[in-house]
Amino acid sequence: MNMPISNYEQLKVENLIKDYILPNGEALRVLNGLSFELHTGEFLVILGPNGCGKSTLVKILTGLEKPTSGKIHIPGGVKSIGYAPQREILIPWKTVLENLELVCKVRDVDISTEKIKQILESVELGEFAEAYPYQLSIGMRQKINVLRAILIAKKWLILDEPFSAVDVNMRLLLNRFTRIIVWAEDYVSSNFSENLAEKIALLRKLKEKNELGILYITHSVDEAIMMADRILILTKRPTKVYDEIKIEFRDEEGKPIVDPLKRKAHPKFSEYFSKVWNRFMEVFEGKVEKHEVGVQV
């Protein structure tokens, strides 16, 4: 980040509880006093085991479900959030361009068709503007799914395991696409090819994008470390925060490294992996009770 966190807005989740009523009348607690903060300009990764309630949290944040109790403060409200789910949600009978035009119209994003075409061109998808989703590869559809969320995001971007359906190599490329496209322009211009820097600068200029607060959901330790400024590890259901681990990579000149591929190759990656993996395995092995649960961040 280029400014102190204190200058940024904060999305706050305080003591969030979510119960579901089962057919037999009993209450199933999914979220159990979950608390955390997300700052604009920050890439926060939530790492948790399958079935722990990550998707339930996302549904509550995006207004699709209501919590049983707890407080949520979202500067700008739900309409300030851009959301990309695990599976792409493009309308199959509309072209790529029509899908993006429609979602911008529904979310009151004032952007012309010509600008959307330029944005598609800037991320190497211009030739597919008139294509239908079924004519594209899974990787392309997921890339458009994330781009769709970025276009409508005003302050917050929530990505719920958006690349879980693609192979490892494509996932790495899409991770890179997502991480650098929302990062500061000066970093991109000094660390990537002139051609790529120009394209990303075009996207940022056309969208007039301010710093976004990004919440990225995953159950992959590798992916969490490659993407995060900060990782929150969740317990099994009923879920709350188990631990918080800050992630920071720097080059020889002391400049931050945010490119996931460069992070993966960095000597410090194995240190972070060991630390995060060990804490994550404590969740799986039922050792959570030996540590303080529900770290306040």
N, C-alpha and C positions, 0 to 999 in steps of 0.2 A: 504493500500500500504506500501511497505517496504522501499521505497526511496522517496525523495522529488519529487513533480510533475515536478519541473524544469529540472530534469534529464531524463524525458520521452519525447517521441515524441508526436506531437499534430496533430490530424486531425482537420482542420479548415473549417468551413462553414461561409462565409461572405456575408451578404445581398442577400441571395438567393431568386430569384423571378422565379415563374413558372406560365405561362399563357397557357391555352388551348383555341383553337379557336373553337367556337361552330358552328353548321351547318348554323346558321343565320349570321355568320361572326363576331359576337361579341366575345370579349376576356373574358374568365372566369379566374380570378386570384385565384390560389390555394395556392401558397406560396408567402408571402408578406414581403420580407426583413428578412428572417430567418437567424439568426446568432448564432453560438455556437462553442465550442471546445470540443474535446474528447481526453483524454490523455491515452497513453498506461499504463496498470495497473489499469485502472479505469472502474467501472461499471456504465455507464450513462443510466438512464431510461428516455425515452420520453413519457410523459403522455398527451394524447389529446383525445377529443371527436371523435366519429365516423365521418368519412367524412371530417376531418380537413386537410388531406393531408399528414398523416404520411407515408402511402405507397408510395406516390409520392416522398417524400424525399428519401426513401430507394431506389427507382428505379433510382433516380439521382445519389446517392452515389455509387451504384453498376454498373453504366454505362449503364443501360437499357434505360434511357431517358436523354435528355439534358435540362439544365435549360434555361430559357429565358434570365436571366442575373444573375450576382453574381459570386463569386469566391469559389472554393473548392480546398483545399490542402490536399492530401492524401499521406503521406509518404509511399513509396513502391508502390503507384498506386493502381488501381482497383484490380489487381491480388493479392494484399496482403490481400484482404478481404475474409472472409468466411461468407456465407450468408445462413440463414435458414428462409424460408418464413412461412406464416401462415399455409399452407397446405404442407405436405411432398411431395417431388418431386422425390421420388424413382422410378426408371424404373420398371414397374410391371413384365416384362418378364426376369429380371435379379435377381439373388439371392442377399442377403444382402452383402455378400462378393464381388460379381461382381459389385454391385453399388458403393461400396467404392473404389474398384480398379479403376473403370472407371473414377470417378471424380478426383482421385489423379493423374491419367495419364493425363487427360485433363488439369489440373492445374499445371502440372510439379512438383508434390510433389514426391520426391524420397523416397519411402517407399515400402518395400517388402510385398508380400502376407502373409508371416509368421508374420511380425510385425502387420499387420492389424488384423490377427487372434488373436494375443496376446492382442491387444487393445480391440477387441470385448470381449475377455475373461475377461479383467480387468474391464469392465463395465457390467458384468454379461449377456452378449449377445453371448458368444462363441458358445453355442449350437444352435444358430439360424443363424450361418454364411451361411449355405447352404439353408436356408428357403427363400421363395419368399415373397414380401411385403404383399400379400393378406392372407398369413398364420399367420400374426402377428396382435396383437391388435393395436388399435390406439395409445395407450401410447408407445408401443414398437417402432412403426414406427416414432413417433415424437422424441423419444430418439435417434434413428438412424439418423434422420434428423439433429438434433443438433450435434451429433457426426461427421456426414459428414461435417458440416460447420467448426467444430473445426479442423478436419484433414487438411483442405485446408487453414485455416486462418494462415497468416504469421505475421500480425501485428494487424489486426482489425477483430472483429466478430460482425456481425449485425444479430439480432434475431427479426423478425417481428411477434409479437404475436404468437410464435411457439406452444403454448399449449392451444390456444383458443378452440380447438375442443374436449378437454378431460374433464372429470368430475373433480370436485373440489379436491378430495383426490389425484387423479393421478397428477393433476396440481401441488399440493404442493410437491409431490415427485420429479417431473421433474424439478421444480424450484430449489430444493435442489441439484439435480444432476448437473444442469447447473452451479449453483453458486460456488459450492465447487470444481468442476473439473477444473476450471480455476483459482483457488486461490492458494496462496503460499503454498508450500508443508509443511513448518513448522507449519502453522496453521492447516492444515488437520491432521497431525500426532499427534498434541496435543489436538485435540478436537473430534476426531472420533475414532471408533474402529480400532484396529491394522489391521484387515483384510481389511477394507475399505481404510485405509491410504495406505496400501501396493499396493492396486489396482490402486489408483489414482496416486501414485508415479510411478508406472509402465507406466501408460499412459503418464505422463509428460516426463519420461525418453525416452520412445520410440519415442515420437513426438519431443523431444528436444524443447519443447515449451517455448518461452520467454513470458514475460508478455503481454497479449493482451489488447487492448482497446476495450471494449464491449459496443455496443449500443443496448439497449433492448427497443422494442416498445410495449406499452400496453395502454389499456384504463381502467385498474383496479387499483384503489388507493391502495388496499391491496397489490397487487403484486408489485407495484412500490416501496412501502416502504420496503417490504421484500427483494428486490433484490438490491436496488440502493446504490451507494455512493453519487449520486447526481441526482435530479429529475428536468427535465425541463417540465414545464406545458405550453402547446400550446393553443393559442386562437382557436376559430372557424375559418372557411375559410372566407376570405383569412388569412392565418396562419402566425403567428410569435411567438416568445417566449414571454410568459406572465410573468412567474416567474421562479426563480431557488431556490430550497430548498436542502440544504445539509443534508444527512442522516448519522448518526453515532451512532452505538450501541456498548457499551462496557460492559464487565463483571465486577465482583467485584474486579478483579485484574487490571482493566484498559485496558485489551486486547480487540482488536476489535472483534465484533461478526458479521460474515457474513453468517452463516447458517440461511436460511430463516425461518425454523421452530423455531429456538431459538429466532430470532427477533420477530416473531409473538407472542411469549409468554412473551416477555420482557415488563416491566411496561411502558417503554418509547414509546412503539408502539402506544398506544392510543393518546398520545400527538402529535406524528407525523401525525397520521391519521386525527385528528381534523384540524391540520394546513393545510395539503395537500388537504383534502376534501373541506374545506372552500374556498380555492383558486380555486380549480377545479370547484366548484359550481358557483363561480363568473363568470366563463367562460360561463356556461350554462345559467345563469340568465341575461346575457348581461351587466354585471357591469364592463367589461374590461376597458371601457373608463374612469373609475374613478381612474385608476392606470396607472402607466407608463408601456407601452407595449414595448416589444423588449429589455429585459434586456441583456446587454452585459456581457458575461461570459468569 
